[in-house]
Amino acid sequence: MDIEDEEAPILLGRPFLTTGKALIVMETGEIKFRVDGKEVTFNLNMVQPKKTPECYQIDL
């Protein structure tokens, strides 16, 4: 699967998981998707870097 947008959210609704073969492994914290003979594994235990909020000030 090619995903151009690296920040695409993972949709975990039931209809989405039934569109292909999805295997959720609770022991390792992984979700494996199988679509068209390809398999992609997502590690749910990974920590995303926190974005620091930006603050702008304008003096008038």
C-alpha distance matrix in Angstrom:
0.0 3.8 6.4 9.8 12.0 12.3 14.6 12.7 14.5 13.5 15.3 17.2 19.2 20.1 18.9 15.3 15.4 16.9 14.4 12.4 13.7 14.1 16.4 18.2 20.2 23.0 24.7 22.1 20.6 17.0 14.6 12.3 9.9 9.6 8.2 9.2 10.2 7.2 8.2 7.5 11.0 12.5 16.1 18.2 21.2 20.1 22.4 21.3 23.8 26.2 26.7 30.3 31.5 33.1 36.6 38.6 42.3 44.4 48.2 50.2
3.8 0.0 3.8 6.3 9.2 10.0 12.8 11.4 14.1 14.1 16.2 18.7 20.9 22.3 21.0 17.3 17.9 19.7 17.1 15.7 17.2 17.3 19.5 20.9 22.9 25.3 27.0 24.2 22.4 19.1 17.0 15.3 13.1 13.3 11.8 12.6 13.7 10.8 11.7 10.3 13.2 14.0 17.3 19.3 22.1 20.3 22.2 20.5 22.5 24.9 24.9 28.4 29.5 30.8 34.3 36.0 39.7 41.7 45.4 47.4
6.4 3.8 0.0 3.8 5.6 6.6 9.2 7.8 10.9 11.6 14.0 16.9 19.1 21.1 20.1 16.4 17.4 19.7 17.3 16.5 18.1 17.6 19.8 20.6 22.7 24.7 26.6 23.7 21.5 18.6 16.5 15.6 13.8 14.9 13.7 15.2 16.6 13.5 13.6 11.3 13.5 13.2 16.4 17.7 20.5 18.6 19.9 17.8 19.7 21.8 21.6 25.0 26.0 27.2 30.7 32.4 36.2 38.1 41.9 43.9
9.8 6.3 3.8 0.0 3.8 6.1 8.9 8.6 12.3 13.9 16.4 19.6 21.8 24.1 23.0 19.3 20.7 23.0 20.6 20.0 21.9 21.3 23.5 24.0 26.0 27.8 29.6 26.6 24.3 21.7 19.9 19.2 17.5 18.7 17.3 18.4 19.9 16.9 17.2 14.9 16.8 16.2 18.9 20.1 22.6 20.2 21.0 18.4 19.6 21.4 20.6 23.8 24.6 25.4 28.7 30.1 33.8 35.6 39.3 41.2
12.0 9.2 5.6 3.8 0.0 3.8 5.5 5.7 9.5 11.9 14.4 17.8 20.1 22.8 22.1 18.5 20.1 22.8 20.8 20.6 22.4 21.3 23.3 23.3 25.3 26.6 28.6 25.8 23.1 20.8 19.2 19.3 17.9 19.7 18.8 20.5 22.1 19.0 18.6 15.7 17.0 15.5 17.9 18.4 20.8 18.4 18.6 15.7 16.9 18.2 17.3 20.5 21.1 22.0 25.4 26.9 30.6 32.6 36.3 38.3
12.3 10.0 6.6 6.1 3.8 0.0 3.8 5.6 8.8 11.0 14.2 17.2 20.0 22.8 22.6 19.0 19.9 23.0 21.5 20.8 22.0 20.4 21.9 21.5 23.1 24.1 25.9 22.8 20.3 18.3 17.2 17.7 17.0 19.2 19.0 21.1 22.0 18.6 17.6 14.3 14.8 13.0 14.8 15.5 17.5 14.8 15.1 12.3 13.6 15.4 15.0 18.5 19.6 21.0 24.6 26.5 30.3 32.6 36.3 38.5
14.6 12.8 9.2 8.9 5.5 3.8 0.0 3.8 6.2 9.2 12.3 15.3 18.0 21.2 21.3 17.9 19.2 22.5 21.3 21.2 22.4 20.4 21.9 21.0 22.8 23.3 25.4 22.7 19.6 18.1 17.1 18.2 17.7 20.4 20.3 22.8 24.0 20.7 19.3 15.9 15.9 13.4 14.9 14.5 16.6 14.2 13.9 10.8 12.2 13.3 12.8 16.2 17.0 18.7 22.1 24.3 28.1 30.4 34.2 36.4
12.7 11.4 7.8 8.6 5.7 5.6 3.8 0.0 3.8 6.6 9.2 12.6 14.9 18.0 17.8 14.4 15.9 19.0 17.7 17.9 19.5 17.7 19.7 19.2 21.4 22.3 24.7 22.3 19.2 17.3 15.5 16.4 15.3 17.8 17.5 20.1 21.7 18.7 17.5 14.4 14.8 12.6 14.8 14.4 17.2 15.5 15.8 13.2 15.3 16.2 16.0 19.4 19.9 21.6 24.9 27.0 30.7 33.0 36.7 38.7
14.5 14.1 10.9 12.3 9.5 8.8 6.2 3.8 0.0 3.8 6.2 9.3 11.9 15.1 15.6 12.4 13.8 17.2 16.6 17.0 18.3 16.1 17.9 16.9 19.3 19.7 22.4 20.4 17.0 15.5 13.7 15.3 14.5 17.6 17.7 20.8 22.3 19.5 17.8 14.7 14.5 11.7 13.6 12.4 15.3 14.3 14.6 12.5 15.1 15.7 16.0 19.4 19.8 22.0 25.2 27.6 31.2 33.7 37.3 39.4
13.5 14.1 11.6 13.9 11.9 11.0 9.2 6.6 3.8 0.0 3.8 6.2 9.3 12.2 12.9 9.7 10.4 14.0 13.7 13.9 14.9 12.4 14.2 13.2 15.9 16.6 19.5 17.7 14.3 12.6 10.3 12.0 11.3 14.6 15.1 18.5 19.8 17.2 15.2 12.3 11.9 9.4 11.6 10.4 13.9 13.6 14.7 13.6 16.8 17.8 18.7 22.2 22.8 25.4 28.5 31.1 34.7 37.2 40.9 43.0
15.3 16.2 14.0 16.4 14.4 14.2 12.3 9.2 6.2 3.8 0.0 3.8 5.8 8.9 9.6 6.8 8.3 11.7 11.7 12.9 14.2 12.0 14.2 13.5 16.6 17.2 20.6 19.4 16.0 14.4 11.6 13.2 12.1 15.1 15.3 18.8 20.5 18.5 16.8 14.4 14.3 12.2 14.4 12.8 16.4 16.8 17.8 16.8 20.0 20.6 21.4 24.7 24.9 27.4 30.3 32.9 36.2 38.7 42.3 44.2
17.2 18.7 16.9 19.6 17.8 17.2 15.3 12.6 9.3 6.2 3.8 0.0 3.8 6.4 8.5 6.6 6.7 10.1 11.5 12.4 13.0 10.3 12.0 10.8 14.1 14.4 18.0 17.4 14.1 12.8 10.1 12.2 11.6 14.8 15.7 19.4 20.8 19.0 16.9 14.9 14.1 12.2 13.9 12.0 15.5 16.7 18.1 17.9 21.3 21.9 23.3 26.5 26.9 29.7 32.5 35.3 38.7 41.3 44.8 46.8
19.2 20.9 19.1 21.8 20.1 20.0 18.0 14.9 11.9 9.3 5.8 3.8 0.0 3.8 5.7 5.5 6.6 9.0 10.6 12.6 13.7 11.7 13.8 13.1 16.6 16.9 20.6 20.6 17.3 16.1 13.2 14.9 13.7 16.4 16.8 20.3 22.0 20.8 19.1 17.6 17.3 15.8 17.6 15.7 19.1 20.5 21.7 21.4 24.7 25.0 26.1 29.2 29.2 31.9 34.5 37.1 40.3 42.7 46.3 48.0
20.1 22.3 21.1 24.1 22.8 22.8 21.2 18.0 15.1 12.2 8.9 6.4 3.8 0.0 3.8 5.4 5.3 6.4 9.0 11.1 11.9 10.4 12.5 12.4 16.0 16.7 20.4 20.8 18.0 16.6 13.5 14.7 13.4 15.5 16.0 19.4 21.1 20.5 18.9 18.1 17.9 17.0 19.0 17.4 20.8 22.6 24.2 24.3 27.7 28.3 29.6 32.7 32.8 35.6 38.2 40.9 44.1 46.5 50.0 51.8
18.9 21.0 20.1 23.0 22.1 22.6 21.3 17.8 15.6 12.9 9.6 8.5 5.7 3.8 0.0 3.8 5.5 5.2 6.5 9.6 11.5 11.1 14.1 14.8 18.6 19.8 23.4 23.4 20.7 18.8 15.4 15.7 13.6 14.9 14.6 17.5 19.8 19.5 18.6 18.2 18.8 18.4 20.9 19.7 23.4 24.7 26.4 26.0 29.4 30.0 30.9 34.1 34.1 36.6 39.2 41.6 44.8 47.0 50.6 52.2
15.3 17.3 16.4 19.3 18.5 19.0 17.9 14.4 12.4 9.7 6.8 6.6 5.5 5.4 3.8 0.0 3.8 5.5 5.5 7.8 10.0 9.3 12.5 13.3 17.1 18.5 22.0 21.4 18.7 16.4 12.8 13.0 10.7 12.4 12.0 15.2 17.4 16.6 15.6 14.8 15.6 15.2 17.9 17.1 20.9 21.8 23.6 23.0 26.4 27.2 28.1 31.5 31.6 34.0 36.9 39.3 42.6 44.9 48.5 50.2
15.4 17.9 17.4 20.7 20.1 19.9 19.2 15.9 13.8 10.4 8.3 6.7 6.6 5.3 5.5 3.8 0.0 3.8 5.6 6.3 7.1 5.8 8.9 9.9 13.7 15.4 18.8 18.5 16.0 13.7 10.1 10.2 8.3 10.3 10.9 14.4 15.9 15.2 13.7 13.2 13.5 13.4 16.0 15.5 19.1 20.5 22.7 22.8 26.3 27.5 28.9 32.3 32.9 35.5 38.5 41.1 44.5 47.0 50.6 52.5
16.9 19.7 19.7 23.0 22.8 23.0 22.5 19.0 17.2 14.0 11.7 10.1 9.0 6.4 5.2 5.5 3.8 0.0 3.8 5.4 6.6 7.2 10.3 12.2 15.9 17.9 21.1 21.1 19.1 16.7 13.1 12.5 10.2 10.8 10.9 13.8 15.5 15.8 14.9 15.3 16.1 16.7 19.3 19.0 22.6 24.1 26.5 26.5 30.1 31.3 32.6 36.0 36.5 39.0 41.9 44.5 47.9 50.2 53.9 55.6
14.4 17.1 17.3 20.6 20.8 21.5 21.3 17.7 16.6 13.7 11.7 11.5 10.6 9.0 6.5 5.5 5.6 3.8 0.0 3.8 7.0 8.5 12.2 14.4 18.1 20.4 23.5 22.9 20.9 18.0 14.3 13.0 9.9 9.8 8.6 11.2 13.6 13.9 13.9 14.4 16.1 16.9 20.1 20.1 23.9 24.8 27.1 26.8 30.1 31.5 32.4 35.9 36.3 38.5 41.5 43.8 47.2 49.4 53.1 54.8
12.4 15.7 16.5 20.0 20.6 20.8 21.2 17.9 17.0 13.9 12.9 12.4 12.6 11.1 9.6 7.8 6.3 5.4 3.8 0.0 3.8 6.2 9.8 12.6 16.0 18.8 21.5 20.7 19.1 15.9 12.2 10.2 6.9 6.1 5.6 8.5 10.3 10.6 10.4 11.5 13.3 14.8 18.1 18.8 22.4 23.3 26.0 26.0 29.4 31.1 32.3 35.9 36.7 39.0 42.2 44.6 48.1 50.4 54.2 56.0
13.7 17.2 18.1 21.9 22.4 22.0 22.4 19.5 18.3 14.9 14.2 13.0 13.7 11.9 11.5 10.0 7.1 6.6 7.0 3.8 0.0 3.8 6.7 10.1 13.0 16.1 18.5 18.0 16.9 13.7 10.3 8.0 5.7 5.0 6.7 9.7 10.1 10.3 9.2 10.7 11.9 13.7 16.6 17.5 20.9 22.2 25.2 25.7 29.3 31.2 32.8 36.4 37.5 40.1 43.3 45.9 49.5 52.0 55.7 57.7
14.1 17.3 17.6 21.3 21.3 20.4 20.4 17.7 16.1 12.4 12.0 10.3 11.7 10.4 11.1 9.3 5.8 7.2 8.5 6.2 3.8 0.0 3.8 6.5 9.8 12.7 15.3 14.7 13.3 10.3 6.9 5.6 4.6 6.4 8.9 12.4 12.5 11.7 9.5 9.7 9.7 10.9 13.4 14.0 17.3 18.9 21.9 22.6 26.2 28.1 29.9 33.5 34.7 37.4 40.7 43.4 47.0 49.6 53.3 55.4
16.4 19.5 19.8 23.5 23.3 21.9 21.9 19.7 17.9 14.2 14.2 12.0 13.8 12.5 14.1 12.5 8.9 10.3 12.2 9.8 6.7 3.8 0.0 3.8 6.4 9.6 11.9 11.6 10.8 8.1 5.7 5.0 6.5 8.4 11.7 15.0 14.3 13.3 10.4 10.4 9.3 10.5 12.1 12.8 15.6 17.7 20.9 22.2 26.0 28.0 30.2 33.7 35.2 38.2 41.4 44.4 47.9 50.8 54.3 56.7
18.2 20.9 20.6 24.0 23.3 21.5 21.0 19.2 16.9 13.2 13.5 10.8 13.1 12.4 14.8 13.3 9.9 12.2 14.4 12.6 10.1 6.5 3.8 0.0 3.8 6.1 9.0 9.1 7.6 6.0 4.5 6.4 8.8 11.6 14.8 18.3 17.7 16.2 12.9 11.9 9.7 9.7 10.2 10.1 12.7 15.3 18.3 19.9 23.7 25.5 28.0 31.4 32.9 36.1 39.2 42.4 45.8 48.8 52.3 54.8
20.2 22.9 22.7 26.0 25.3 23.1 22.8 21.4 19.3 15.9 16.6 14.1 16.6 16.0 18.6 17.1 13.7 15.9 18.1 16.0 13.0 9.8 6.4 3.8 0.0 3.8 5.5 5.8 5.8 5.2 6.2 8.0 11.4 13.9 17.4 20.7 19.4 17.8 14.2 13.3 10.3 10.4 9.8 10.0 11.6 14.5 17.7 20.0 23.7 25.7 28.5 31.8 33.7 37.0 40.2 43.4 46.9 50.0 53.4 56.1
23.0 25.3 24.7 27.8 26.6 24.1 23.3 22.3 19.7 16.6 17.2 14.4 16.9 16.7 19.8 18.5 15.4 17.9 20.4 18.8 16.1 12.7 9.6 6.1 3.8 0.0 3.8 5.5 4.8 6.7 8.5 11.2 14.4 17.3 20.7 24.1 23.0 21.3 17.7 16.2 13.0 12.0 10.5 9.5 10.4 13.9 16.6 19.2 22.8 24.5 27.5 30.6 32.5 35.9 38.9 42.3 45.6 48.9 52.2 54.9
24.7 27.0 26.6 29.6 28.6 25.9 25.4 24.7 22.4 19.5 20.6 18.0 20.6 20.4 23.4 22.0 18.8 21.1 23.5 21.5 18.5 15.3 11.9 9.0 5.5 3.8 0.0 3.8 5.8 8.0 10.8 13.0 16.6 19.1 22.7 25.9 24.4 22.5 18.8 17.5 14.1 13.5 11.3 11.0 10.8 14.2 17.1 20.2 23.5 25.5 28.8 31.8 34.0 37.4 40.5 44.0 47.3 50.6 53.8 56.7
22.1 24.2 23.7 26.6 25.8 22.8 22.7 22.3 20.4 17.7 19.4 17.4 20.6 20.8 23.4 21.4 18.5 21.1 22.9 20.7 18.0 14.7 11.6 9.1 5.8 5.5 3.8 0.0 3.8 5.6 9.1 11.2 14.9 17.6 21.1 24.2 22.6 20.4 16.6 14.9 11.2 10.5 8.0 8.7 8.3 11.2 14.5 17.4 20.8 23.1 26.3 29.4 31.8 35.1 38.3 41.7 45.1 48.5 51.7 54.6
20.6 22.4 21.5 24.3 23.1 20.3 19.6 19.2 17.0 14.3 16.0 14.1 17.3 18.0 20.7 18.7 16.0 19.1 20.9 19.1 16.9 13.3 10.8 7.6 5.8 4.8 5.8 3.8 0.0 3.8 7.0 10.1 13.5 16.7 19.9 23.4 22.3 19.9 16.1 13.9 10.2 8.5 6.0 5.3 5.9 9.2 12.2 14.8 18.4 20.4 23.5 26.7 28.8 32.1 35.3 38.7 42.1 45.4 48.7 51.5
17.0 19.1 18.6 21.7 20.8 18.3 18.1 17.3 15.5 12.6 14.4 12.8 16.1 16.6 18.8 16.4 13.7 16.7 18.0 15.9 13.7 10.3 8.1 6.0 5.2 6.7 8.0 5.6 3.8 0.0 3.8 6.4 9.9 13.1 16.3 19.6 18.6 16.1 12.3 10.1 6.6 5.5 4.6 5.7 7.8 9.9 13.4 15.3 19.0 21.3 24.0 27.4 29.5 32.5 35.9 39.1 42.6 45.7 49.1 51.8
14.6 17.0 16.5 19.9 19.2 17.2 17.1 15.5 13.7 10.3 11.6 10.1 13.2 13.5 15.4 12.8 10.1 13.1 14.3 12.2 10.3 6.9 5.7 4.5 6.2 8.5 10.8 9.1 7.0 3.8 0.0 3.8 6.6 10.1 13.0 16.6 16.0 13.7 10.3 8.3 5.7 5.2 6.7 7.4 10.6 12.2 15.4 16.6 20.3 22.4 24.7 28.3 29.9 32.9 36.2 39.2 42.8 45.7 49.2 51.7
12.3 15.3 15.6 19.2 19.3 17.7 18.2 16.4 15.3 12.0 13.2 12.2 14.9 14.7 15.7 13.0 10.2 12.5 13.0 10.2 8.0 5.6 5.0 6.4 8.0 11.2 13.0 11.2 10.1 6.4 3.8 0.0 3.8 6.6 10.0 13.3 12.3 10.2 6.7 5.7 4.4 6.4 8.9 10.6 13.6 14.8 18.1 19.1 22.6 25.0 27.1 30.7 32.4 35.1 38.6 41.4 45.1 47.9 51.5 53.9
9.9 13.1 13.8 17.5 17.9 17.0 17.7 15.3 14.5 11.3 12.1 11.6 13.7 13.4 13.6 10.7 8.3 10.2 9.9 6.9 5.7 4.6 6.5 8.8 11.4 14.4 16.6 14.9 13.5 9.9 6.6 3.8 0.0 3.8 6.5 10.0 9.9 8.0 5.5 5.3 6.5 8.4 11.7 13.2 16.5 17.3 20.3 20.6 24.1 26.3 27.9 31.6 33.0 35.5 38.9 41.5 45.2 47.8 51.4 53.7
9.6 13.3 14.9 18.7 19.7 19.2 20.4 17.8 17.6 14.6 15.1 14.8 16.4 15.5 14.9 12.4 10.3 10.8 9.8 6.1 5.0 6.4 8.4 11.6 13.9 17.3 19.1 17.6 16.7 13.1 10.1 6.6 3.8 0.0 3.8 6.8 6.4 5.5 4.4 6.6 8.9 11.7 14.9 16.8 20.0 20.6 23.8 24.0 27.4 29.7 31.2 34.9 36.3 38.6 42.0 44.5 48.2 50.7 54.4 56.5
8.2 11.8 13.7 17.3 18.8 19.0 20.3 17.5 17.7 15.1 15.3 15.7 16.8 16.0 14.6 12.0 10.9 10.9 8.6 5.6 6.7 8.9 11.7 14.8 17.4 20.7 22.7 21.1 19.9 16.3 13.0 10.0 6.5 3.8 0.0 3.8 5.5 5.4 6.6 8.6 11.7 14.0 17.6 19.3 22.7 22.9 25.8 25.6 28.7 31.0 32.0 35.7 36.8 38.9 42.2 44.5 48.1 50.4 54.1 56.1
9.2 12.6 15.2 18.4 20.5 21.1 22.8 20.1 20.8 18.5 18.8 19.4 20.3 19.4 17.5 15.2 14.4 13.8 11.2 8.5 9.7 12.4 15.0 18.3 20.7 24.1 25.9 24.2 23.4 19.6 16.6 13.3 10.0 6.8 3.8 0.0 3.8 5.5 8.5 11.1 14.5 17.2 20.8 22.8 26.1 26.1 29.0 28.6 31.6 34.0 34.8 38.5 39.6 41.5 44.9 46.9 50.6 52.7 56.5 58.3
10.2 13.7 16.6 19.9 22.1 22.0 24.0 21.7 22.3 19.8 20.5 20.8 22.0 21.1 19.8 17.4 15.9 15.5 13.6 10.3 10.1 12.5 14.3 17.7 19.4 23.0 24.4 22.6 22.3 18.6 16.0 12.3 9.9 6.4 5.5 3.8 0.0 3.8 6.7 10.2 13.4 16.6 19.9 22.3 25.3 25.4 28.6 28.6 31.7 34.3 35.4 39.2 40.6 42.6 46.1 48.3 52.0 54.3 58.0 60.1
7.2 10.8 13.5 16.9 19.0 18.6 20.7 18.7 19.5 17.2 18.5 19.0 20.8 20.5 19.5 16.6 15.2 15.8 13.9 10.6 10.3 11.7 13.3 16.2 17.8 21.3 22.5 20.4 19.9 16.1 13.7 10.2 8.0 5.5 5.4 5.5 3.8 0.0 3.8 6.8 10.2 13.4 16.8 19.4 22.2 22.0 25.2 25.1 28.0 30.7 31.9 35.6 37.2 39.1 42.7 44.9 48.7 51.0 54.7 56.9
8.2 11.7 13.6 17.2 18.6 17.6 19.3 17.5 17.8 15.2 16.8 16.9 19.1 18.9 18.6 15.6 13.7 14.9 13.9 10.4 9.2 9.5 10.4 12.9 14.2 17.7 18.8 16.6 16.1 12.3 10.3 6.7 5.5 4.4 6.6 8.5 6.7 3.8 0.0 3.8 6.7 10.1 13.2 15.9 18.7 18.8 22.1 22.3 25.5 28.2 29.7 33.5 35.2 37.4 41.0 43.5 47.2 49.7 53.4 55.7
7.5 10.3 11.3 14.9 15.7 14.3 15.9 14.4 14.7 12.3 14.4 14.9 17.6 18.1 18.2 14.8 13.2 15.3 14.4 11.5 10.7 9.7 10.4 11.9 13.3 16.2 17.5 14.9 13.9 10.1 8.3 5.7 5.3 6.6 8.6 11.1 10.2 6.8 3.8 0.0 3.8 6.7 10.1 12.7 15.6 15.3 18.4 18.6 21.7 24.4 25.9 29.7 31.4 33.7 37.3 39.8 43.6 46.2 49.8 52.2
11.0 13.2 13.5 16.8 17.0 14.8 15.9 14.8 14.5 11.9 14.3 14.1 17.3 17.9 18.8 15.6 13.5 16.1 16.1 13.3 11.9 9.7 9.3 9.7 10.3 13.0 14.1 11.2 10.2 6.6 5.7 4.4 6.5 8.9 11.7 14.5 13.4 10.2 6.7 3.8 0.0 3.8 6.6 9.5 12.0 12.2 15.6 16.3 19.7 22.5 24.4 28.1 30.1 32.7 36.2 39.0 42.7 45.5 49.1 51.7
12.5 14.0 13.2 16.2 15.5 13.0 13.4 12.6 11.7 9.4 12.2 12.2 15.8 17.0 18.4 15.2 13.4 16.7 16.9 14.8 13.7 10.9 10.5 9.7 10.4 12.0 13.5 10.5 8.5 5.5 5.2 6.4 8.4 11.7 14.0 17.2 16.6 13.4 10.1 6.7 3.8 0.0 3.8 6.1 9.0 9.0 12.2 12.8 16.3 18.9 21.0 24.6 26.6 29.3 32.8 35.7 39.4 42.3 45.8 48.4
16.1 17.3 16.4 18.9 17.9 14.8 14.9 14.8 13.6 11.6 14.4 13.9 17.6 19.0 20.9 17.9 16.0 19.3 20.1 18.1 16.6 13.4 12.1 10.2 9.8 10.5 11.3 8.0 6.0 4.6 6.7 8.9 11.7 14.9 17.6 20.8 19.9 16.8 13.2 10.1 6.6 3.8 0.0 3.8 5.5 6.0 9.6 11.2 14.7 17.4 20.0 23.5 25.8 28.7 32.2 35.3 38.9 42.0 45.4 48.2
18.2 19.3 17.7 20.1 18.4 15.5 14.5 14.4 12.4 10.4 12.8 12.0 15.7 17.4 19.7 17.1 15.5 19.0 20.1 18.8 17.5 14.0 12.8 10.1 10.0 9.5 11.0 8.7 5.3 5.7 7.4 10.6 13.2 16.8 19.3 22.8 22.3 19.4 15.9 12.7 9.5 6.1 3.8 0.0 3.8 5.5 8.2 10.0 13.8 15.8 18.6 21.9 23.9 27.1 30.4 33.7 37.1 40.3 43.7 46.5
21.2 22.1 20.5 22.6 20.8 17.5 16.6 17.2 15.3 13.9 16.4 15.5 19.1 20.8 23.4 20.9 19.1 22.6 23.9 22.4 20.9 17.3 15.6 12.7 11.6 10.4 10.8 8.3 5.9 7.8 10.6 13.6 16.5 20.0 22.7 26.1 25.3 22.2 18.7 15.6 12.0 9.0 5.5 3.8 0.0 3.8 6.4 9.4 12.7 14.9 18.1 21.2 23.6 26.9 30.1 33.5 36.9 40.3 43.5 46.4
20.1 20.3 18.6 20.2 18.4 14.8 14.2 15.5 14.3 13.6 16.8 16.7 20.5 22.6 24.7 21.8 20.5 24.1 24.8 23.3 22.2 18.9 17.7 15.3 14.5 13.9 14.2 11.2 9.2 9.9 12.2 14.8 17.3 20.6 22.9 26.1 25.4 22.0 18.8 15.3 12.2 9.0 6.0 5.5 3.8 0.0 3.8 6.4 9.6 12.3 15.3 18.5 21.2 24.3 27.7 30.9 34.4 37.7 41.0 44.0
22.4 22.2 19.9 21.0 18.6 15.1 13.9 15.8 14.6 14.7 17.8 18.1 21.7 24.2 26.4 23.6 22.7 26.5 27.1 26.0 25.2 21.9 20.9 18.3 17.7 16.6 17.1 14.5 12.2 13.4 15.4 18.1 20.3 23.8 25.8 29.0 28.6 25.2 22.1 18.4 15.6 12.2 9.6 8.2 6.4 3.8 0.0 3.8 6.5 8.8 12.1 15.1 17.8 21.0 24.3 27.7 31.0 34.4 37.6 40.7
21.3 20.5 17.8 18.4 15.7 12.3 10.8 13.2 12.5 13.6 16.8 17.9 21.4 24.3 26.0 23.0 22.8 26.5 26.8 26.0 25.7 22.6 22.2 19.9 20.0 19.2 20.2 17.4 14.8 15.3 16.6 19.1 20.6 24.0 25.6 28.6 28.6 25.1 22.3 18.6 16.3 12.8 11.2 10.0 9.4 6.4 3.8 0.0 3.8 6.2 9.0 12.3 14.9 17.9 21.3 24.6 28.1 31.3 34.6 37.6
23.8 22.5 19.7 19.6 16.9 13.6 12.2 15.3 15.1 16.8 20.0 21.3 24.7 27.7 29.4 26.4 26.3 30.1 30.1 29.4 29.3 26.2 26.0 23.7 23.7 22.8 23.5 20.8 18.4 19.0 20.3 22.6 24.1 27.4 28.7 31.6 31.7 28.0 25.5 21.7 19.7 16.3 14.7 13.8 12.7 9.6 6.5 3.8 0.0 3.8 6.3 9.4 12.5 15.2 18.7 21.8 25.3 28.6 31.8 34.9
26.2 24.9 21.8 21.4 18.2 15.4 13.3 16.2 15.7 17.8 20.6 21.9 25.0 28.3 30.0 27.2 27.5 31.3 31.5 31.1 31.2 28.1 28.0 25.5 25.7 24.5 25.5 23.1 20.4 21.3 22.4 25.0 26.3 29.7 31.0 34.0 34.3 30.7 28.2 24.4 22.5 18.9 17.4 15.8 14.9 12.3 8.8 6.2 3.8 0.0 3.8 6.3 9.2 12.3 15.6 19.0 22.3 25.8 28.8 32.0
26.7 24.9 21.6 20.6 17.3 15.0 12.8 16.0 16.0 18.7 21.4 23.3 26.1 29.6 30.9 28.1 28.9 32.6 32.4 32.3 32.8 29.9 30.2 28.0 28.5 27.5 28.8 26.3 23.5 24.0 24.7 27.1 27.9 31.2 32.0 34.8 35.4 31.9 29.7 25.9 24.4 21.0 20.0 18.6 18.1 15.3 12.1 9.0 6.3 3.8 0.0 3.7 6.2 9.0 12.4 15.6 19.1 22.4 25.6 28.7
30.3 28.4 25.0 23.8 20.5 18.5 16.2 19.4 19.4 22.2 24.7 26.5 29.2 32.7 34.1 31.5 32.3 36.0 35.9 35.9 36.4 33.5 33.7 31.4 31.8 30.6 31.8 29.4 26.7 27.4 28.3 30.7 31.6 34.9 35.7 38.5 39.2 35.6 33.5 29.7 28.1 24.6 23.5 21.9 21.2 18.5 15.1 12.3 9.4 6.3 3.7 0.0 3.8 6.4 9.5 12.9 16.1 19.6 22.6 25.8
31.5 29.5 26.0 24.6 21.1 19.6 17.0 19.9 19.8 22.8 24.9 26.9 29.2 32.8 34.1 31.6 32.9 36.5 36.3 36.7 37.5 34.7 35.2 32.9 33.7 32.5 34.0 31.8 28.8 29.5 29.9 32.4 33.0 36.3 36.8 39.6 40.6 37.2 35.2 31.4 30.1 26.6 25.8 23.9 23.6 21.2 17.8 14.9 12.5 9.2 6.2 3.8 0.0 3.8 6.5 10.1 13.3 16.7 19.9 22.9
33.1 30.8 27.2 25.4 22.0 21.0 18.7 21.6 22.0 25.4 27.4 29.7 31.9 35.6 36.6 34.0 35.5 39.0 38.5 39.0 40.1 37.4 38.2 36.1 37.0 35.9 37.4 35.1 32.1 32.5 32.9 35.1 35.5 38.6 38.9 41.5 42.6 39.1 37.4 33.7 32.7 29.3 28.7 27.1 26.9 24.3 21.0 17.9 15.2 12.3 9.0 6.4 3.8 0.0 3.8 6.7 10.2 13.5 16.7 19.8
36.6 34.3 30.7 28.7 25.4 24.6 22.1 24.9 25.2 28.5 30.3 32.5 34.5 38.2 39.2 36.9 38.5 41.9 41.5 42.2 43.3 40.7 41.4 39.2 40.2 38.9 40.5 38.3 35.3 35.9 36.2 38.6 38.9 42.0 42.2 44.9 46.1 42.7 41.0 37.3 36.2 32.8 32.2 30.4 30.1 27.7 24.3 21.3 18.7 15.6 12.4 9.5 6.5 3.8 0.0 3.8 6.8 10.3 13.4 16.4
38.6 36.0 32.4 30.1 26.9 26.5 24.3 27.0 27.6 31.1 32.9 35.3 37.1 40.9 41.6 39.3 41.1 44.5 43.8 44.6 45.9 43.4 44.4 42.4 43.4 42.3 44.0 41.7 38.7 39.1 39.2 41.4 41.5 44.5 44.5 46.9 48.3 44.9 43.5 39.8 39.0 35.7 35.3 33.7 33.5 30.9 27.7 24.6 21.8 19.0 15.6 12.9 10.1 6.7 3.8 0.0 3.8 6.8 10.1 13.1
42.3 39.7 36.2 33.8 30.6 30.3 28.1 30.7 31.2 34.7 36.2 38.7 40.3 44.1 44.8 42.6 44.5 47.9 47.2 48.1 49.5 47.0 47.9 45.8 46.9 45.6 47.3 45.1 42.1 42.6 42.8 45.1 45.2 48.2 48.1 50.6 52.0 48.7 47.2 43.6 42.7 39.4 38.9 37.1 36.9 34.4 31.0 28.1 25.3 22.3 19.1 16.1 13.3 10.2 6.8 3.8 0.0 3.8 6.6 9.8
44.4 41.7 38.1 35.6 32.6 32.6 30.4 33.0 33.7 37.2 38.7 41.3 42.7 46.5 47.0 44.9 47.0 50.2 49.4 50.4 52.0 49.6 50.8 48.8 50.0 48.9 50.6 48.5 45.4 45.7 45.7 47.9 47.8 50.7 50.4 52.7 54.3 51.0 49.7 46.2 45.5 42.3 42.0 40.3 40.3 37.7 34.4 31.3 28.6 25.8 22.4 19.6 16.7 13.5 10.3 6.8 3.8 0.0 3.8 6.3
48.2 45.4 41.9 39.3 36.3 36.3 34.2 36.7 37.3 40.9 42.3 44.8 46.3 50.0 50.6 48.5 50.6 53.9 53.1 54.2 55.7 53.3 54.3 52.3 53.4 52.2 53.8 51.7 48.7 49.1 49.2 51.5 51.4 54.4 54.1 56.5 58.0 54.7 53.4 49.8 49.1 45.8 45.4 43.7 43.5 41.0 37.6 34.6 31.8 28.8 25.6 22.6 19.9 16.7 13.4 10.1 6.6 3.8 0.0 3.8
50.2 47.4 43.9 41.2 38.3 38.5 36.4 38.7 39.4 43.0 44.2 46.8 48.0 51.8 52.2 50.2 52.5 55.6 54.8 56.0 57.7 55.4 56.7 54.8 56.1 54.9 56.7 54.6 51.5 51.8 51.7 53.9 53.7 56.5 56.1 58.3 60.1 56.9 55.7 52.2 51.7 48.4 48.2 46.5 46.4 44.0 40.7 37.6 34.9 32.0 28.7 25.8 22.9 19.8 16.4 13.1 9.8 6.3 3.8 0.0
